[in-house]
Amino acid sequence: MRRPNTIVTEAVMEWCEWDIGRMGLGVTIRSGAPSPDISSMAHLERAFVEANAILLTTHASGVYIEEKLRQMNLHEQVQQKILRFDSAPALIDRLVSGKAREFSILSTNQIRTNQRRGLVLVGALPQEIQ
């Protein structure tokens, strides 16, 4: 078997770089839960403060959101509400069985593929935080 020439492959990859899609982060709730207003950064900040729980993974999206909360000077105010999960399936199990005013932030793709389990996509995060 022949190995591709690395220099040629990298040159072609650079020349052919196309965006074929975009995946952002979105807010999700369980079906039937009150939907937080995330239409602006001010409303999103209020949603974080008013939530009973904020469910995040310990992976990239959760780490990213915690850093954004620090930048927004909200982390100390909401850190007691943050529930961290090692996997998205565990987070989703907890979210769909919850009862309080709580939400999660996951990739919009992950939310859409789990709508049958009871997730509802509230919407994409405001552009300023994406």
C-alpha positions in Angstrom: 0.0 0.0 0.0 1.2 3.4 -0.9 1.4 6.2 1.7 0.2 9.7 0.7 2.9 12.3 0.3 2.5 14.4 3.4 3.6 17.7 1.8 1.2 17.3 -1.1 -1.6 16.2 1.2 -1.1 19.3 3.5 -0.9 21.6 0.4 -4.1 20.2 -1.0 -5.8 20.4 2.4 -4.8 24.0 2.7 -6.0 24.8 -0.8 -9.3 23.0 -0.4 -10.3 24.2 3.0 -14.1 24.6 3.0 -16.6 25.1 5.7 -19.1 22.4 5.3 -21.2 23.1 8.3 -21.3 24.9 11.7 -22.2 23.4 15.0 -22.9 25.8 17.8 -24.0 25.5 21.4 -27.6 25.7 22.5 -29.7 25.8 25.6 -31.9 22.7 26.3 -34.6 21.9 28.8 -36.8 18.9 29.4 -40.1 18.8 27.7 -42.7 20.7 29.7 -40.2 22.7 31.7 -40.3 26.5 31.7 -38.2 27.9 28.9 -35.6 30.5 29.8 -35.3 33.7 27.8 -32.0 33.6 26.0 -32.7 36.2 23.3 -29.9 38.5 24.5 -26.8 38.3 26.7 -28.7 40.2 29.4 -31.5 37.7 29.3 -29.1 34.7 29.3 -27.3 36.2 32.4 -30.7 36.4 34.1 -31.5 32.8 33.1 -28.2 31.6 34.7 -29.0 33.5 37.9 -32.7 32.4 38.1 -32.0 28.7 37.3 -32.3 26.1 40.1 -29.6 24.0 38.3 -27.3 24.4 35.3 -26.2 21.0 33.9 -22.8 20.9 32.2 -20.5 18.2 31.0 -16.9 18.0 32.1 -15.9 18.1 28.5 -15.2 20.9 26.1 -18.6 22.6 26.1 -18.9 22.6 29.9 -15.4 23.9 30.4 -16.0 26.6 27.8 -19.3 27.7 29.5 -17.7 27.8 32.9 -14.9 30.1 31.5 -17.5 32.3 29.9 -19.3 32.5 33.3 -16.1 33.7 34.8 -15.7 36.3 32.1 -19.3 37.5 32.7 -18.5 37.7 36.5 -21.3 35.2 37.2 -19.3 32.1 38.1 -19.2 32.7 41.8 -22.9 33.6 41.9 -24.0 30.4 40.1 -21.3 27.9 40.9 -23.4 26.2 43.6 -26.1 25.5 40.9 -23.7 23.9 38.4 -24.0 20.1 38.2 -21.2 18.4 36.2 -21.5 15.2 34.4 -18.7 13.0 32.8 -20.9 12.2 29.8 -23.7 13.7 27.8 -25.9 10.6 28.2 -25.7 10.9 32.0 -26.5 14.6 31.8 -29.4 14.0 29.5 -30.8 11.3 31.8 -30.7 13.7 34.7 -32.2 16.6 32.8 -35.2 14.7 31.4 -36.0 13.4 34.9 -35.6 16.7 36.7 -38.4 18.7 38.2 -36.9 22.1 38.9 -36.2 25.2 36.7 -33.0 23.9 35.2 -31.3 23.8 31.8 -28.2 22.6 30.1 -25.9 23.8 27.3 -24.9 21.2 24.7 -24.1 21.2 21.1 -27.2 21.9 19.0 -26.6 18.6 17.2 -26.6 16.7 20.4 -29.8 18.3 21.5 -31.6 17.6 18.2 -30.5 13.9 18.2 -31.9 13.5 21.7 -35.3 15.2 21.3 -37.0 11.8 21.4 -35.7 11.4 24.9 -37.5 14.5 26.0 -35.0 17.3 25.2 -36.3 20.6 23.8 -33.9 23.1 22.1 -34.7 26.5 23.5 -32.3 28.1 21.0 -28.7 28.8 20.1 -26.7 30.8 22.6 -26.4 34.5 21.7 -23.7 35.1 19.1 -21.6 37.0 21.6 -21.0 33.8 23.6 -20.7 31.3 20.8 
